[in-house]
Amino acid sequence: MAIEARDIVRGDAKEEVPGVRVKETQDQGVVVTEVEIYEEAAEKLMGKPRGHYVTLDVPTFKDRDPDLKRALMAKLTDQLKELLPEDIQGSVLVVGLGNWNATPDALGPRVVERILVTRHLGQVVPDDIKQRMRPVAAVAPGVLGTTGIETLDIIRGIVSEAKPDLVIAIDALAARNLDRLLGSVQIADTGIHPGSGVGNRRQGLTEESLGVPVIAIGVCTVVQSISIAQEAIHQIANQLADDVAFYDILKQMAPTEQRGLIDEVLGSRFSELMVTPKEIDMLIDDMADVLGEALNRALQPRLDASEWA
């Protein structure tokens, strides 16, 4: 995530990264952080392409509060509308990335199930609705391990035939911070690289590779186990630093130094593990409901919800 990359680069100094603009607002329990990377040096430093990244943080999403779900859906809708073309006649392809057989990676396919697909309805709906309806198509292409075909090749073929004006790709993300697990949604106008968060980086879905703009939506569904160990060390150090000199040393170490120490002690076996909540089935469905509703409202701003229910 861009916001985590920014935190790592800033370190303990908390000085803003040159070439990066950040704006943060909060409303109804949703923290919205906009990160814009606008210089090449910042792009290289953060390891993220230049562009606009919006992160919506809802650390208590796991509590399944219906009011909070509605607030997140409303904020997502507003953010998506700002990125979408005003002309609703332009067609959109929604791509649900991930493996529908693995629950933490099934968010994309489950969102696709909730999308109002309208591309094929232009000739059968009344003119009044047709004039207010954006052509939308949706697909869940699966993963290389189940199809034997690179995701980019599948989507590139669909784009060449369907010729959408915009692609929206939804995927699961890996978090470095426990609070972001099923509590953070990132929207970016830079495209997406499937599998990069779990060390299985595939070819990217970007404007350069597809020939059309790509908006990426990602949700943190897994966290690195090394991040859990680091959080535990941080908490212990804060509580015992005054009493035990060893913990005072740990407390003074930078996060990157702590991660290096953990990796050195436990080895790659532990650092490669990914962890997800035990309620992942319900949480994935909850988040798919939120994303599906937000996308439908943003993509079809001139249709009433009753017209697609």
C-alpha positions as CSV (number, residue, x, y, z in Angstrom):
1,M,0.0,0.0,0.0
2,A,1.2,3.5,-0.8
3,I,0.4,4.8,2.7
4,E,2.6,2.0,4.3
5,A,5.4,2.7,1.8
6,R,5.2,6.4,2.8
7,D,5.4,5.5,6.5
8,I,8.4,3.3,6.0
9,V,10.3,6.0,4.0
10,R,9.4,8.7,6.6
11,G,10.7,6.5,9.4
12,D,10.9,8.0,12.9
13,A,11.8,11.5,11.5
14,K,8.1,11.9,10.4
15,E,9.3,14.3,7.7
16,E,7.2,14.3,4.5
17,V,8.8,12.6,1.5
18,P,9.9,15.1,-1.2
19,G,7.7,14.7,-4.2
20,V,4.7,13.4,-2.2
21,R,1.6,15.3,-1.2
22,V,-0.6,14.0,1.6
23,K,-4.1,15.0,2.7
24,E,-6.0,13.4,5.6
25,T,-9.7,13.8,6.6
26,Q,-12.0,11.9,8.9
27,D,-15.8,11.6,8.9
28,Q,-18.2,9.1,10.4
29,G,-15.4,6.8,11.6
30,V,-13.7,6.6,8.2
31,V,-10.2,8.1,7.9
32,V,-9.4,9.1,4.3
33,T,-5.8,9.6,3.4
34,E,-4.9,10.9,-0.1
35,V,-1.3,10.3,-1.2
36,E,-0.1,11.8,-4.5
37,I,3.3,10.8,-5.8
38,Y,4.2,13.4,-8.4
39,E,8.0,13.3,-8.8
40,E,10.3,10.5,-10.3
41,A,12.6,10.6,-7.2
42,A,9.7,9.9,-4.9
43,E,8.4,7.1,-7.2
44,K,11.8,5.4,-6.9
45,L,12.1,6.0,-3.2
46,M,8.7,4.6,-2.3
47,G,8.7,1.8,-4.9
48,K,5.2,3.0,-6.2
49,P,4.3,4.4,-9.6
50,R,3.5,8.1,-9.8
51,G,-0.2,8.7,-9.3
52,H,-3.0,9.3,-6.9
53,Y,-3.7,6.8,-4.1
54,V,-6.6,7.1,-1.7
55,T,-6.8,4.9,1.5
56,L,-9.9,4.6,3.5
57,D,-9.2,3.2,7.0
58,V,-11.9,1.6,9.1
59,P,-10.0,-0.3,11.8
60,T,-13.3,-1.5,13.4
61,F,-14.8,-2.9,10.2
62,K,-14.3,-6.4,11.7
63,D,-17.0,-5.5,14.4
64,R,-19.5,-5.7,11.5
65,D,-21.3,-2.5,12.5
66,P,-24.0,-1.8,9.8
67,D,-23.7,2.0,10.2
68,L,-20.0,1.8,9.7
69,K,-20.5,-0.3,6.6
70,R,-22.9,2.3,5.2
71,A,-20.4,5.1,6.0
72,L,-17.6,3.3,4.2
73,M,-19.8,2.6,1.2
74,A,-20.8,6.3,0.9
75,K,-17.1,7.4,1.1
76,L,-16.1,4.8,-1.4
77,T,-18.8,5.9,-3.8
78,D,-17.7,9.6,-3.5
79,Q,-14.1,8.7,-4.1
80,L,-14.9,6.5,-7.1
81,K,-17.1,9.2,-8.7
82,E,-14.2,11.6,-8.7
83,L,-12.1,9.1,-10.7
84,L,-14.8,8.1,-13.2
85,P,-15.5,10.0,-16.5
86,E,-18.6,12.2,-16.3
87,D,-19.9,10.8,-19.6
88,I,-21.9,7.7,-18.6
89,Q,-21.9,6.5,-22.2
90,G,-18.3,5.4,-21.8
91,S,-18.1,1.6,-21.1
92,V,-16.4,0.1,-18.1
93,L,-15.0,-3.4,-17.5
94,V,-14.9,-4.5,-13.9
95,V,-12.2,-7.2,-13.2
96,G,-12.4,-9.3,-10.1
97,L,-8.8,-10.6,-9.5
98,G,-8.0,-13.5,-7.3
99,N,-8.7,-17.2,-6.6
100,W,-12.4,-17.9,-5.8
101,N,-11.3,-21.2,-4.2
102,A,-9.2,-19.4,-1.5
103,T,-11.3,-17.2,0.7
104,P,-8.7,-14.5,1.6
105,D,-8.1,-14.2,-2.2
106,A,-11.7,-14.4,-3.3
107,L,-12.7,-10.7,-2.8
108,G,-12.5,-9.8,-6.5
109,P,-14.7,-12.6,-7.8
110,R,-17.2,-12.0,-5.0
111,V,-17.5,-8.3,-5.9
112,V,-18.0,-9.2,-9.5
113,E,-21.0,-11.3,-8.5
114,R,-22.6,-8.1,-7.1
115,I,-21.9,-5.8,-10.1
116,L,-24.9,-4.5,-12.1
117,V,-23.9,-5.8,-15.6
118,T,-25.5,-3.7,-18.3
119,R,-23.4,-3.8,-21.5
120,H,-25.7,-6.3,-23.1
121,L,-28.9,-4.5,-22.2
122,G,-28.7,-1.5,-24.5
123,Q,-31.1,-3.0,-27.1
124,V,-33.7,-4.3,-24.7
125,V,-34.3,-1.6,-22.0
126,P,-36.6,1.4,-22.6
127,D,-34.9,4.5,-24.0
128,D,-35.4,6.4,-20.8
129,I,-33.3,3.9,-18.9
130,K,-30.8,3.4,-21.7
131,Q,-29.9,7.1,-21.7
132,R,-29.2,7.0,-18.0
133,M,-27.4,3.7,-17.9
134,R,-23.6,3.2,-18.3
135,P,-22.5,0.1,-20.2
136,V,-20.7,-2.1,-17.7
137,A,-19.2,-5.6,-18.1
138,A,-17.6,-7.8,-15.4
139,V,-15.3,-10.8,-15.4
140,A,-13.4,-12.9,-12.8
141,P,-10.6,-14.4,-14.8
142,G,-9.2,-16.7,-12.1
143,V,-5.5,-17.1,-11.5
144,L,-2.6,-18.7,-13.4
145,G,-2.7,-21.8,-11.2
146,T,-6.3,-22.6,-12.2
147,T,-6.4,-21.4,-15.8
148,G,-2.8,-21.9,-17.0
149,I,-3.1,-18.4,-18.6
150,E,-1.6,-15.2,-17.4
151,T,-4.3,-12.8,-16.1
152,L,-2.9,-10.0,-18.2
153,D,-3.3,-12.1,-21.4
154,I,-6.9,-12.9,-20.5
155,I,-7.8,-9.3,-19.7
156,R,-5.9,-8.0,-22.7
157,G,-7.9,-10.3,-25.0
158,I,-11.2,-9.1,-23.5
159,V,-10.2,-5.5,-23.7
160,S,-9.2,-5.9,-27.4
161,E,-12.7,-7.3,-28.2
162,A,-15.0,-5.5,-25.8
163,K,-13.1,-2.2,-26.1
164,P,-14.0,-0.6,-22.8
165,D,-13.1,3.0,-22.0
166,L,-11.9,2.1,-18.5
167,V,-10.9,-1.0,-16.5
168,I,-11.6,-1.2,-12.8
169,A,-9.6,-4.0,-11.1
170,I,-10.4,-5.4,-7.6
171,D,-7.9,-7.5,-5.7
172,A,-6.9,-8.6,-2.2
173,L,-3.8,-6.9,-0.6
174,A,-1.2,-8.0,2.0
175,A,-0.9,-5.6,4.9
176,R,2.2,-4.8,7.0
177,N,0.0,-3.4,9.8
178,L,-2.4,-5.4,11.8
179,D,-4.9,-2.5,12.0
180,R,-5.3,-2.6,8.2
181,L,-6.4,-6.2,8.1
182,L,-9.9,-6.0,6.7
183,G,-9.9,-2.4,7.7
184,S,-8.3,-0.6,4.8
185,V,-9.4,0.0,1.2
186,Q,-7.0,1.5,-1.3
187,I,-8.1,3.1,-4.6
188,A,-5.4,4.0,-7.1
189,D,-5.3,5.3,-10.7
190,T,-2.0,3.6,-11.4
191,G,-3.2,0.0,-12.1
192,I,-2.3,-3.1,-10.2
193,H,0.2,-6.0,-10.1
194,P,-1.6,-9.2,-9.0
195,G,0.2,-11.3,-6.4
196,S,2.9,-8.8,-5.6
197,G,1.9,-8.6,-1.9
198,V,2.6,-12.3,-1.3
199,G,5.8,-12.6,-3.4
200,N,4.0,-13.9,-6.5
201,R,4.2,-10.9,-8.7
202,R,2.4,-11.3,-12.0
203,Q,2.4,-8.9,-15.0
204,G,0.6,-5.7,-14.2
205,L,-2.8,-4.5,-15.3
206,T,-1.9,-0.9,-16.2
207,E,-2.8,1.7,-18.9
208,E,0.5,0.9,-20.6
209,S,-0.2,-2.9,-20.8
210,L,-4.0,-2.6,-21.6
211,G,-4.2,0.6,-23.6
212,V,-7.0,2.0,-21.4
213,P,-6.9,3.7,-18.0
214,V,-7.0,1.3,-15.0
215,I,-8.4,2.1,-11.6
216,A,-7.3,-0.4,-8.9
217,I,-9.2,-1.2,-5.7
218,G,-7.5,-3.2,-3.1
219,V,-8.5,-4.5,0.4
220,C,-6.0,-5.9,2.9
221,T,-7.1,-9.5,3.6
222,V,-3.9,-11.0,4.9
223,V,-1.0,-9.8,7.0
224,Q,2.6,-10.9,7.1
225,S,3.4,-13.0,10.1
226,I,6.6,-11.1,10.6
227,S,4.4,-8.0,11.2
228,I,2.6,-9.8,14.0
229,A,5.9,-10.6,15.6
230,Q,7.1,-7.0,15.2
231,E,3.8,-5.7,16.8
232,A,4.3,-8.1,19.7
233,I,7.8,-6.9,20.3
234,H,6.8,-3.3,20.1
235,Q,4.0,-3.8,22.7
236,I,6.3,-5.7,25.0
237,A,9.1,-3.1,24.7
238,N,6.7,-0.2,25.5
239,Q,5.5,-2.0,28.6
240,L,8.8,-3.3,30.0
241,A,11.4,-0.8,28.7
242,D,11.6,1.0,32.0
243,D,12.2,-2.3,33.9
244,V,14.4,-4.4,31.6
245,A,17.4,-2.9,29.7
246,F,17.0,-5.4,26.8
247,Y,13.5,-4.1,26.1
248,D,14.7,-0.5,26.2
249,I,17.2,-1.4,23.4
250,L,14.4,-3.0,21.4
251,K,12.2,0.1,21.9
252,Q,14.9,2.3,20.4
253,M,15.4,0.2,17.3
254,A,13.9,1.4,14.1
255,P,11.0,-0.7,12.6
256,T,13.3,-1.9,9.8
257,E,15.9,-2.9,12.3
258,Q,13.3,-4.8,14.3
259,R,12.1,-6.6,11.1
260,G,15.7,-7.5,10.3
261,L,16.3,-9.0,13.7
262,I,13.1,-11.0,13.6
263,D,13.9,-12.3,10.2
264,E,17.5,-13.2,11.3
265,V,16.2,-15.1,14.4
266,L,13.3,-16.9,12.8
267,G,14.4,-17.3,9.3
268,S,12.5,-17.2,6.0
269,R,10.0,-19.9,7.1
270,F,8.3,-17.6,9.5
271,S,8.6,-14.4,7.5
272,E,6.8,-16.0,4.4
273,L,3.7,-17.0,6.4
274,M,0.5,-15.0,5.7
275,V,-2.2,-14.8,8.4
276,T,-5.9,-14.0,8.0
277,P,-8.8,-13.6,10.6
278,K,-10.8,-16.7,11.5
279,E,-14.0,-14.9,10.5
280,I,-12.6,-14.3,7.0
281,D,-15.7,-15.8,5.2
282,M,-18.1,-13.3,6.8
283,L,-15.7,-10.4,6.5
284,I,-15.0,-11.0,2.8
285,D,-18.8,-11.1,2.1
286,D,-19.3,-7.9,4.1
287,M,-16.5,-6.1,2.2
288,A,-17.8,-7.5,-1.1
289,D,-21.2,-6.1,-0.3
290,V,-19.7,-2.7,0.4
291,L,-17.5,-2.6,-2.7
292,G,-20.3,-3.9,-5.0
293,E,-22.8,-1.4,-3.7
294,A,-20.3,1.5,-4.0
295,L,-19.3,0.5,-7.5
296,N,-22.9,0.2,-8.7
297,R,-23.8,3.6,-7.2
298,A,-20.7,5.3,-8.7
299,L,-21.0,3.6,-12.1
300,Q,-24.7,4.2,-12.4
301,P,-25.2,7.6,-10.8
302,R,-28.4,8.3,-12.8
303,L,-30.1,5.1,-12.0
304,D,-32.1,4.7,-8.7
305,A,-31.1,1.7,-6.6
306,S,-34.6,0.3,-7.0
307,E,-34.0,0.0,-10.7
308,W,-31.2,-2.6,-10.2
309,A,-32.4,-4.3,-7.0
